[in-house]
Amino acid sequence: MPKLPCVSGAKVAKALERLGFVRQRQKGSHLVLRRGGSVCVVPMHREVDQGTLRGVLRQAGISPEEFVDNL
């Protein structure tokens, strides 16, 4: 498993949008994205922890390799 880069919440959201996710809503610092039946919540922080990023990718059903390719 590749090491995930240290990225901001905005970069995570843009990469997920490139993969077909659409912004649903945002409350505070949490952005909800949806693609079909998959829903994921992205914290819009300056730096997203690696464990949190893994959880977001698991929610989205995306492999780390696919995510890194779309950054």
Secondary structure in CASP SS format (residue, H / E / C, confidence):
PFRMAT SS
TARGET T0000
AUTHOR 0000-0000-0000
METHOD secondary structure of the structure
MODEL  1
M C 1.00
P C 1.00
K C 1.00
L C 1.00
P C 1.00
C C 1.00
V C 1.00
S C 1.00
G H 1.00
A H 1.00
K H 1.00
V H 1.00
A H 1.00
K H 1.00
A H 1.00
L H 1.00
E H 1.00
R H 1.00
L C 1.00
G C 1.00
F C 1.00
V E 1.00
R E 1.00
Q E 1.00
R E 1.00
Q E 1.00
K E 1.00
G C 1.00
S C 1.00
H E 1.00
L E 1.00
V E 1.00
L E 1.00
R E 1.00
R E 1.00
G C 1.00
G C 1.00
S E 1.00
V E 1.00
C E 1.00
V E 1.00
V E 1.00
P E 1.00
M C 1.00
H C 1.00
R C 1.00
E C 1.00
V C 1.00
D C 1.00
Q H 1.00
G H 1.00
T H 1.00
L H 1.00
R H 1.00
G H 1.00
V H 1.00
L H 1.00
R H 1.00
Q H 1.00
A H 1.00
G C 1.00
I C 1.00
S C 1.00
P H 1.00
E H 1.00
E H 1.00
F H 1.00
V H 1.00
D H 1.00
N C 1.00
L C 1.00
END
